[in-house]
Amino acid sequence: MRLTYKRWPHHSTYRRIMETCFDQEEFERLMREFLSQPAQTRQSVVIAIDGKTVRGTISQNDPFGLHLLTA
């Protein structure tokens, strides 16, 4: 199945999430551990990510509003 979204989240969205919501050292350790396993023992995992701007949170002081991200 091929995804046909017209617009994907900007790379800076992913960067911002990774910088503020993850313990970078722990994430790096987990990725290193995962990638060091032989390929046949790895388990495929698909994570769906969805983001929304909370209705009514956009104002003159905060033109971007409050965002919710689920995975």
PyMOL Python script that loads the backbone (N, CA, C, O; Angstrom):
from pymol import cmd

cmd.read_pdbstr("""\
ATOM      1  N   MET A   1       0.842  -1.185   0.000  1.00  0.00           N
ATOM      2  CA  MET A   1       0.000   0.000   0.000  1.00  0.00           C
ATOM      3  C   MET A   1       0.885   1.245   0.000  1.00  0.00           C
ATOM      4  O   MET A   1       1.830   1.335   0.784  1.00  0.00           O
ATOM      5  N   ARG A   2       0.596   2.162  -0.838  1.00  0.00           N
ATOM      6  CA  ARG A   2       1.382   3.398  -0.938  1.00  0.00           C
ATOM      7  C   ARG A   2       0.573   4.544  -0.333  1.00  0.00           C
ATOM      8  O   ARG A   2      -0.593   4.745  -0.674  1.00  0.00           O
ATOM      9  N   LEU A   3       1.210   5.289   0.567  1.00  0.00           N
ATOM     10  CA  LEU A   3       0.551   6.439   1.175  1.00  0.00           C
ATOM     11  C   LEU A   3       0.579   7.603   0.200  1.00  0.00           C
ATOM     12  O   LEU A   3       1.590   7.841  -0.461  1.00  0.00           O
ATOM     13  N   THR A   4      -0.509   8.315   0.110  1.00  0.00           N
ATOM     14  CA  THR A   4      -0.603   9.390  -0.869  1.00  0.00           C
ATOM     15  C   THR A   4      -0.960  10.726  -0.227  1.00  0.00           C
ATOM     16  O   THR A   4      -1.730  11.503  -0.790  1.00  0.00           O
ATOM     17  N   TYR A   5      -0.401  10.991   0.947  1.00  0.00           N
ATOM     18  CA  TYR A   5      -0.654  12.276   1.592  1.00  0.00           C
ATOM     19  C   TYR A   5      -0.110  13.393   0.718  1.00  0.00           C
ATOM     20  O   TYR A   5       0.975  13.273   0.148  1.00  0.00           O
ATOM     21  N   LYS A   6      -0.852  14.462   0.615  1.00  0.00           N
ATOM     22  CA  LYS A   6      -0.386  15.607  -0.164  1.00  0.00           C
ATOM     23  C   LYS A   6       0.699  16.370   0.578  1.00  0.00           C
ATOM     24  O   LYS A   6       1.570  16.986  -0.037  1.00  0.00           O
ATOM     25  N   ARG A   7       0.640  16.323   1.916  1.00  0.00           N
ATOM     26  CA  ARG A   7       1.610  17.095   2.700  1.00  0.00           C
ATOM     27  C   ARG A   7       1.988  16.327   3.957  1.00  0.00           C
ATOM     28  O   ARG A   7       1.114  15.924   4.724  1.00  0.00           O
ATOM     29  N   TRP A   8       3.268  16.124   4.172  1.00  0.00           N
ATOM     30  CA  TRP A   8       3.783  15.458   5.364  1.00  0.00           C
ATOM     31  C   TRP A   8       4.210  16.522   6.370  1.00  0.00           C
ATOM     32  O   TRP A   8       4.467  17.663   5.986  1.00  0.00           O
ATOM     33  N   PRO A   9       4.292  16.166   7.656  1.00  0.00           N
ATOM     34  CA  PRO A   9       4.797  17.133   8.639  1.00  0.00           C
ATOM     35  C   PRO A   9       6.210  17.579   8.252  1.00  0.00           C
ATOM     36  O   PRO A   9       7.001  16.798   7.725  1.00  0.00           O
ATOM     37  N   HIS A  10       6.500  18.820   8.520  1.00  0.00           N
ATOM     38  CA  HIS A  10       7.805  19.382   8.208  1.00  0.00           C
ATOM     39  C   HIS A  10       8.871  18.706   9.068  1.00  0.00           C
ATOM     40  O   HIS A  10       8.596  18.315  10.202  1.00  0.00           O
ATOM     41  N   HIS A  11      10.079  18.566   8.538  1.00  0.00           N
ATOM     42  CA  HIS A  11      11.153  17.894   9.287  1.00  0.00           C
ATOM     43  C   HIS A  11      11.429  18.585  10.615  1.00  0.00           C
ATOM     44  O   HIS A  11      11.853  17.939  11.573  1.00  0.00           O
ATOM     45  N   SER A  12      11.193  19.893  10.682  1.00  0.00           N
ATOM     46  CA  SER A  12      11.446  20.599  11.937  1.00  0.00           C
ATOM     47  C   SER A  12      10.466  20.162  13.029  1.00  0.00           C
ATOM     48  O   SER A  12      10.785  20.254  14.215  1.00  0.00           O
ATOM     49  N   THR A  13       9.277  19.686  12.641  1.00  0.00           N
ATOM     50  CA  THR A  13       8.317  19.161  13.620  1.00  0.00           C
ATOM     51  C   THR A  13       8.904  17.931  14.297  1.00  0.00           C
ATOM     52  O   THR A  13       8.871  17.814  15.522  1.00  0.00           O
ATOM     53  N   TYR A  14       9.438  17.019  13.500  1.00  0.00           N
ATOM     54  CA  TYR A  14      10.056  15.815  14.070  1.00  0.00           C
ATOM     55  C   TYR A  14      11.268  16.181  14.925  1.00  0.00           C
ATOM     56  O   TYR A  14      11.464  15.616  16.000  1.00  0.00           O
ATOM     57  N   ARG A  15      12.080  17.125  14.447  1.00  0.00           N
ATOM     58  CA  ARG A  15      13.266  17.540  15.205  1.00  0.00           C
ATOM     59  C   ARG A  15      12.869  18.118  16.554  1.00  0.00           C
ATOM     60  O   ARG A  15      13.461  17.782  17.580  1.00  0.00           O
ATOM     61  N   ARG A  16      11.861  18.994  16.552  1.00  0.00           N
ATOM     62  CA  ARG A  16      11.409  19.629  17.786  1.00  0.00           C
ATOM     63  C   ARG A  16      10.908  18.579  18.785  1.00  0.00           C
ATOM     64  O   ARG A  16      11.198  18.663  19.979  1.00  0.00           O
ATOM     65  N   ILE A  17      10.164  17.606  18.295  1.00  0.00           N
ATOM     66  CA  ILE A  17       9.652  16.552  19.169  1.00  0.00           C
ATOM     67  C   ILE A  17      10.804  15.735  19.736  1.00  0.00           C
ATOM     68  O   ILE A  17      10.831  15.444  20.932  1.00  0.00           O
ATOM     69  N   MET A  18      11.745  15.369  18.892  1.00  0.00           N
ATOM     70  CA  MET A  18      12.874  14.561  19.351  1.00  0.00           C
ATOM     71  C   MET A  18      13.732  15.324  20.362  1.00  0.00           C
ATOM     72  O   MET A  18      14.265  14.726  21.297  1.00  0.00           O
ATOM     73  N   GLU A  19      13.866  16.619  20.183  1.00  0.00           N
ATOM     74  CA  GLU A  19      14.697  17.409  21.091  1.00  0.00           C
ATOM     75  C   GLU A  19      14.035  17.649  22.442  1.00  0.00           C
ATOM     76  O   GLU A  19      14.718  17.706  23.465  1.00  0.00           O
ATOM     77  N   THR A  20      12.720  17.789  22.457  1.00  0.00           N
ATOM     78  CA  THR A  20      12.056  18.189  23.694  1.00  0.00           C
ATOM     79  C   THR A  20      11.358  17.067  24.436  1.00  0.00           C
ATOM     80  O   THR A  20      11.137  17.180  25.642  1.00  0.00           O
ATOM     81  N   CYS A  21      11.005  15.988  23.754  1.00  0.00           N
ATOM     82  CA  CYS A  21      10.184  14.944  24.382  1.00  0.00           C
ATOM     83  C   CYS A  21      10.930  13.646  24.640  1.00  0.00           C
ATOM     84  O   CYS A  21      10.375  12.746  25.270  1.00  0.00           O
ATOM     85  N   PHE A  22      12.152  13.519  24.182  1.00  0.00           N
ATOM     86  CA  PHE A  22      12.901  12.285  24.340  1.00  0.00           C
ATOM     87  C   PHE A  22      14.167  12.546  25.142  1.00  0.00           C
ATOM     88  O   PHE A  22      14.783  13.606  25.034  1.00  0.00           O
ATOM     89  N   ASP A  23      14.540  11.562  25.946  1.00  0.00           N
ATOM     90  CA  ASP A  23      15.865  11.579  26.560  1.00  0.00           C
ATOM     91  C   ASP A  23      16.822  11.108  25.462  1.00  0.00           C
ATOM     92  O   ASP A  23      16.847   9.923  25.130  1.00  0.00           O
ATOM     93  N   GLN A  24      17.599  12.018  24.905  1.00  0.00           N
ATOM     94  CA  GLN A  24      18.404  11.710  23.728  1.00  0.00           C
ATOM     95  C   GLN A  24      19.414  10.596  23.976  1.00  0.00           C
ATOM     96  O   GLN A  24      19.633   9.761  23.098  1.00  0.00           O
ATOM     97  N   GLU A  25      20.025  10.568  25.144  1.00  0.00           N
ATOM     98  CA  GLU A  25      21.001   9.522  25.445  1.00  0.00           C
ATOM     99  C   GLU A  25      20.327   8.155  25.550  1.00  0.00           C
ATOM    100  O   GLU A  25      20.876   7.157  25.084  1.00  0.00           O
ATOM    101  N   GLU A  26      19.144   8.104  26.159  1.00  0.00           N
ATOM    102  CA  GLU A  26      18.397   6.854  26.276  1.00  0.00           C
ATOM    103  C   GLU A  26      17.931   6.379  24.902  1.00  0.00           C
ATOM    104  O   GLU A  26      17.998   5.187  24.602  1.00  0.00           O
ATOM    105  N   PHE A  27      17.464   7.295  24.076  1.00  0.00           N
ATOM    106  CA  PHE A  27      17.029   6.946  22.724  1.00  0.00           C
ATOM    107  C   PHE A  27      18.198   6.386  21.920  1.00  0.00           C
ATOM    108  O   PHE A  27      18.055   5.380  21.226  1.00  0.00           O
ATOM    109  N   GLU A  28      19.350   7.038  22.014  1.00  0.00           N
ATOM    110  CA  GLU A  28      20.537   6.562  21.294  1.00  0.00           C
ATOM    111  C   GLU A  28      20.945   5.178  21.775  1.00  0.00           C
ATOM    112  O   GLU A  28      21.306   4.324  20.965  1.00  0.00           O
ATOM    113  N   ARG A  29      20.892   4.943  23.092  1.00  0.00           N
ATOM    114  CA  ARG A  29      21.239   3.636  23.642  1.00  0.00           C
ATOM    115  C   ARG A  29      20.291   2.548  23.130  1.00  0.00           C
ATOM    116  O   ARG A  29      20.728   1.463  22.746  1.00  0.00           O
ATOM    117  N   LEU A  30      18.992   2.851  23.129  1.00  0.00           N
ATOM    118  CA  LEU A  30      18.004   1.884  22.661  1.00  0.00           C
ATOM    119  C   LEU A  30      18.174   1.584  21.164  1.00  0.00           C
ATOM    120  O   LEU A  30      18.069   0.431  20.745  1.00  0.00           O
ATOM    121  N   MET A  31      18.433   2.610  20.372  1.00  0.00           N
ATOM    122  CA  MET A  31      18.645   2.391  18.935  1.00  0.00           C
ATOM    123  C   MET A  31      19.901   1.568  18.684  1.00  0.00           C
ATOM    124  O   MET A  31      19.904   0.677  17.835  1.00  0.00           O
ATOM    125  N   ARG A  32      20.966   1.864  19.420  1.00  0.00           N
ATOM    126  CA  ARG A  32      22.211   1.105  19.270  1.00  0.00           C
ATOM    127  C   ARG A  32      21.970  -0.366  19.620  1.00  0.00           C
ATOM    128  O   ARG A  32      22.442  -1.266  18.925  1.00  0.00           O
ATOM    129  N   GLU A  33      21.229  -0.595  20.709  1.00  0.00           N
ATOM    130  CA  GLU A  33      20.910  -1.955  21.142  1.00  0.00           C
ATOM    131  C   GLU A  33      20.061  -2.677  20.083  1.00  0.00           C
ATOM    132  O   GLU A  33      20.318  -3.838  19.764  1.00  0.00           O
ATOM    133  N   PHE A  34      19.064  -1.994  19.549  1.00  0.00           N
ATOM    134  CA  PHE A  34      18.192  -2.582  18.536  1.00  0.00           C
ATOM    135  C   PHE A  34      18.973  -2.924  17.268  1.00  0.00           C
ATOM    136  O   PHE A  34      18.834  -4.019  16.724  1.00  0.00           O
ATOM    137  N   LEU A  35      19.793  -1.984  16.802  1.00  0.00           N
ATOM    138  CA  LEU A  35      20.515  -2.189  15.551  1.00  0.00           C
ATOM    139  C   LEU A  35      21.651  -3.198  15.672  1.00  0.00           C
ATOM    140  O   LEU A  35      22.132  -3.700  14.656  1.00  0.00           O
ATOM    141  N   SER A  36      22.089  -3.506  16.887  1.00  0.00           N
ATOM    142  CA  SER A  36      23.164  -4.485  17.056  1.00  0.00           C
ATOM    143  C   SER A  36      22.637  -5.916  16.998  1.00  0.00           C
ATOM    144  O   SER A  36      23.426  -6.858  16.911  1.00  0.00           O
ATOM    145  N   GLN A  37      21.311  -6.095  17.045  1.00  0.00           N
ATOM    146  CA  GLN A  37      20.727  -7.434  16.956  1.00  0.00           C
ATOM    147  C   GLN A  37      20.804  -7.929  15.513  1.00  0.00           C
ATOM    148  O   GLN A  37      20.696  -7.145  14.571  1.00  0.00           O
ATOM    149  N   PRO A  38      20.994  -9.249  15.351  1.00  0.00           N
ATOM    150  CA  PRO A  38      20.930  -9.795  13.984  1.00  0.00           C
ATOM    151  C   PRO A  38      19.560  -9.516  13.368  1.00  0.00           C
ATOM    152  O   PRO A  38      18.548  -9.528  14.068  1.00  0.00           O
ATOM    153  N   ALA A  39      19.529  -9.269  12.078  1.00  0.00           N
ATOM    154  CA  ALA A  39      18.293  -8.866  11.402  1.00  0.00           C
ATOM    155  C   ALA A  39      17.153  -9.863  11.580  1.00  0.00           C
ATOM    156  O   ALA A  39      16.002  -9.446  11.711  1.00  0.00           O
ATOM    157  N   GLN A  40      17.432 -11.166  11.590  1.00  0.00           N
ATOM    158  CA  GLN A  40      16.357 -12.149  11.683  1.00  0.00           C
ATOM    159  C   GLN A  40      15.703 -12.183  13.067  1.00  0.00           C
ATOM    160  O   GLN A  40      14.617 -12.746  13.204  1.00  0.00           O
ATOM    161  N   THR A  41      16.327 -11.601  14.097  1.00  0.00           N
ATOM    162  CA  THR A  41      15.703 -11.595  15.426  1.00  0.00           C
ATOM    163  C   THR A  41      14.920 -10.322  15.693  1.00  0.00           C
ATOM    164  O   THR A  41      14.222 -10.228  16.702  1.00  0.00           O
ATOM    165  N   ARG A  42      15.025  -9.345  14.810  1.00  0.00           N
ATOM    166  CA  ARG A  42      14.307  -8.096  15.005  1.00  0.00           C
ATOM    167  C   ARG A  42      12.814  -8.293  14.740  1.00  0.00           C
ATOM    168  O   ARG A  42      12.412  -9.118  13.920  1.00  0.00           O
ATOM    169  N   GLN A  43      12.032  -7.537  15.435  1.00  0.00           N
ATOM    170  CA  GLN A  43      10.591  -7.577  15.254  1.00  0.00           C
ATOM    171  C   GLN A  43      10.155  -6.278  14.599  1.00  0.00           C
ATOM    172  O   GLN A  43      10.546  -5.195  15.034  1.00  0.00           O
ATOM    173  N   SER A  44       9.344  -6.385  13.550  1.00  0.00           N
ATOM    174  CA  SER A  44       8.862  -5.186  12.875  1.00  0.00           C
ATOM    175  C   SER A  44       7.797  -4.509  13.723  1.00  0.00           C
ATOM    176  O   SER A  44       6.897  -5.158  14.255  1.00  0.00           O
ATOM    177  N   VAL A  45       7.917  -3.196  13.836  1.00  0.00           N
ATOM    178  CA  VAL A  45       6.950  -2.414  14.587  1.00  0.00           C
ATOM    179  C   VAL A  45       6.588  -1.195  13.746  1.00  0.00           C
ATOM    180  O   VAL A  45       7.465  -0.493  13.243  1.00  0.00           O
ATOM    181  N   VAL A  46       5.302  -0.955  13.601  1.00  0.00           N
ATOM    182  CA  VAL A  46       4.824   0.225  12.900  1.00  0.00           C
ATOM    183  C   VAL A  46       4.156   1.124  13.925  1.00  0.00           C
ATOM    184  O   VAL A  46       3.282   0.682  14.670  1.00  0.00           O
ATOM    185  N   ILE A  47       4.567   2.385  13.964  1.00  0.00           N
ATOM    186  CA  ILE A  47       3.987   3.337  14.897  1.00  0.00           C
ATOM    187  C   ILE A  47       3.303   4.425  14.089  1.00  0.00           C
ATOM    188  O   ILE A  47       3.943   5.113  13.294  1.00  0.00           O
ATOM    189  N   ALA A  48       2.013   4.577  14.291  1.00  0.00           N
ATOM    190  CA  ALA A  48       1.258   5.635  13.617  1.00  0.00           C
ATOM    191  C   ALA A  48       1.370   6.908  14.457  1.00  0.00           C
ATOM    192  O   ALA A  48       1.175   6.875  15.672  1.00  0.00           O
ATOM    193  N   ILE A  49       1.681   8.011  13.813  1.00  0.00           N
ATOM    194  CA  ILE A  49       1.833   9.291  14.505  1.00  0.00           C
ATOM    195  C   ILE A  49       0.795  10.262  13.946  1.00  0.00           C
ATOM    196  O   ILE A  49       0.628  10.383  12.733  1.00  0.00           O
ATOM    197  N   ASP A  50       0.104  10.949  14.851  1.00  0.00           N
ATOM    198  CA  ASP A  50      -0.915  11.906  14.439  1.00  0.00           C
ATOM    199  C   ASP A  50      -0.811  13.147  15.321  1.00  0.00           C
ATOM    200  O   ASP A  50      -0.608  13.032  16.530  1.00  0.00           O
ATOM    201  N   GLY A  51      -0.944  14.304  14.742  1.00  0.00           N
ATOM    202  CA  GLY A  51      -0.875  15.537  15.504  1.00  0.00           C
ATOM    203  C   GLY A  51      -2.054  16.440  15.185  1.00  0.00           C
ATOM    204  O   GLY A  51      -2.545  16.472  14.056  1.00  0.00           O
ATOM    205  N   LYS A  52      -2.492  17.160  16.179  1.00  0.00           N
ATOM    206  CA  LYS A  52      -3.619  18.080  16.020  1.00  0.00           C
ATOM    207  C   LYS A  52      -3.350  19.356  16.811  1.00  0.00           C
ATOM    208  O   LYS A  52      -2.663  19.335  17.833  1.00  0.00           O
ATOM    209  N   THR A  53      -3.896  20.454  16.330  1.00  0.00           N
ATOM    210  CA  THR A  53      -3.894  21.696  17.086  1.00  0.00           C
ATOM    211  C   THR A  53      -5.199  21.746  17.865  1.00  0.00           C
ATOM    212  O   THR A  53      -6.274  21.564  17.293  1.00  0.00           O
ATOM    213  N   VAL A  54      -5.109  21.995  19.176  1.00  0.00           N
ATOM    214  CA  VAL A  54      -6.297  22.021  20.023  1.00  0.00           C
ATOM    215  C   VAL A  54      -7.142  23.234  19.651  1.00  0.00           C
ATOM    216  O   VAL A  54      -6.652  24.361  19.584  1.00  0.00           O
ATOM    217  N   ARG A  55      -8.392  22.978  19.418  1.00  0.00           N
ATOM    218  CA  ARG A  55      -9.310  24.031  18.998  1.00  0.00           C
ATOM    219  C   ARG A  55      -9.410  25.121  20.078  1.00  0.00           C
ATOM    220  O   ARG A  55      -9.525  24.817  21.266  1.00  0.00           O
ATOM    221  N   GLY A  56      -9.366  26.375  19.657  1.00  0.00           N
ATOM    222  CA  GLY A  56      -9.511  27.498  20.572  1.00  0.00           C
ATOM    223  C   GLY A  56      -8.226  27.924  21.257  1.00  0.00           C
ATOM    224  O   GLY A  56      -8.258  28.807  22.113  1.00  0.00           O
ATOM    225  N   THR A  57      -7.082  27.316  20.905  1.00  0.00           N
ATOM    226  CA  THR A  57      -5.834  27.682  21.581  1.00  0.00           C
ATOM    227  C   THR A  57      -4.993  28.664  20.774  1.00  0.00           C
ATOM    228  O   THR A  57      -3.958  29.120  21.262  1.00  0.00           O
ATOM    229  N   ILE A  58      -5.402  28.999  19.569  1.00  0.00           N
ATOM    230  CA  ILE A  58      -4.666  29.969  18.762  1.00  0.00           C
ATOM    231  C   ILE A  58      -5.144  31.369  19.151  1.00  0.00           C
ATOM    232  O   ILE A  58      -6.340  31.661  19.144  1.00  0.00           O
ATOM    233  N   SER A  59      -4.179  32.224  19.490  1.00  0.00           N
ATOM    234  CA  SER A  59      -4.499  33.590  19.880  1.00  0.00           C
ATOM    235  C   SER A  59      -3.475  34.539  19.267  1.00  0.00           C
ATOM    236  O   SER A  59      -2.553  34.100  18.579  1.00  0.00           O
ATOM    237  N   GLN A  60      -3.633  35.832  19.513  1.00  0.00           N
ATOM    238  CA  GLN A  60      -2.661  36.795  19.001  1.00  0.00           C
ATOM    239  C   GLN A  60      -1.303  36.587  19.662  1.00  0.00           C
ATOM    240  O   GLN A  60      -0.269  36.779  19.023  1.00  0.00           O
ATOM    241  N   ASN A  61      -1.296  36.196  20.933  1.00  0.00           N
ATOM    242  CA  ASN A  61      -0.035  35.965  21.644  1.00  0.00           C
ATOM    243  C   ASN A  61       0.616  34.645  21.254  1.00  0.00           C
ATOM    244  O   ASN A  61       1.839  34.518  21.301  1.00  0.00           O
ATOM    245  N   ASP A  62      -0.196  33.659  20.870  1.00  0.00           N
ATOM    246  CA  ASP A  62       0.317  32.343  20.487  1.00  0.00           C
ATOM    247  C   ASP A  62      -0.325  31.931  19.170  1.00  0.00           C
ATOM    248  O   ASP A  62      -1.342  31.237  19.167  1.00  0.00           O
ATOM    249  N   PRO A  63       0.263  32.357  18.041  1.00  0.00           N
ATOM    250  CA  PRO A  63      -0.359  32.093  16.742  1.00  0.00           C
ATOM    251  C   PRO A  63      -0.331  30.626  16.324  1.00  0.00           C
ATOM    252  O   PRO A  63      -0.971  30.260  15.338  1.00  0.00           O
ATOM    253  N   PHE A  64       0.400  29.773  17.056  1.00  0.00           N
ATOM    254  CA  PHE A  64       0.480  28.360  16.701  1.00  0.00           C
ATOM    255  C   PHE A  64      -0.451  27.501  17.548  1.00  0.00           C
ATOM    256  O   PHE A  64      -0.817  26.405  17.124  1.00  0.00           O
ATOM    257  N   GLY A  65      -0.840  27.959  18.718  1.00  0.00           N
ATOM    258  CA  GLY A  65      -1.746  27.208  19.576  1.00  0.00           C
ATOM    259  C   GLY A  65      -1.071  26.029  20.255  1.00  0.00           C
ATOM    260  O   GLY A  65       0.140  25.835  20.152  1.00  0.00           O
ATOM    261  N   LEU A  66      -1.880  25.255  20.945  1.00  0.00           N
ATOM    262  CA  LEU A  66      -1.408  24.069  21.654  1.00  0.00           C
ATOM    263  C   LEU A  66      -1.560  22.864  20.746  1.00  0.00           C
ATOM    264  O   LEU A  66      -2.621  22.648  20.161  1.00  0.00           O
ATOM    265  N   HIS A  67      -0.495  22.077  20.629  1.00  0.00           N
ATOM    266  CA  HIS A  67      -0.505  20.904  19.756  1.00  0.00           C
ATOM    267  C   HIS A  67      -0.488  19.636  20.588  1.00  0.00           C
ATOM    268  O   HIS A  67       0.170  19.565  21.625  1.00  0.00           O
ATOM    269  N   LEU A  68      -1.218  18.641  20.121  1.00  0.00           N
ATOM    270  CA  LEU A  68      -1.204  17.311  20.720  1.00  0.00           C
ATOM    271  C   LEU A  68      -0.616  16.342  19.707  1.00  0.00           C
ATOM    272  O   LEU A  68      -0.964  16.383  18.527  1.00  0.00           O
ATOM    273  N   LEU A  69       0.257  15.486  20.158  1.00  0.00           N
ATOM    274  CA  LEU A  69       0.868  14.486  19.297  1.00  0.00           C
ATOM    275  C   LEU A  69       0.625  13.131  19.924  1.00  0.00           C
ATOM    276  O   LEU A  69       0.900  12.929  21.107  1.00  0.00           O
ATOM    277  N   THR A  70       0.112  12.205  19.139  1.00  0.00           N
ATOM    278  CA  THR A  70      -0.104  10.847  19.630  1.00  0.00           C
ATOM    279  C   THR A  70       0.677   9.883  18.754  1.00  0.00           C
ATOM    280  O   THR A  70       0.849  10.091  17.553  1.00  0.00           O
ATOM    281  N   ALA A  71       1.138   8.834  19.392  1.00  0.00           N
ATOM    282  CA  ALA A  71       1.847   7.772  18.672  1.00  0.00           C
ATOM    283  C   ALA A  71       1.323   6.434  19.153  1.00  0.00           C
ATOM    284  O   ALA A  71       1.775   5.389  18.684  1.00  0.00           O
TER     285      ALA A  71
END
""", "prot")
cmd.dss("prot")
cmd.show_as("cartoon", "prot")
cmd.util.cbc("prot")
cmd.orient("prot")
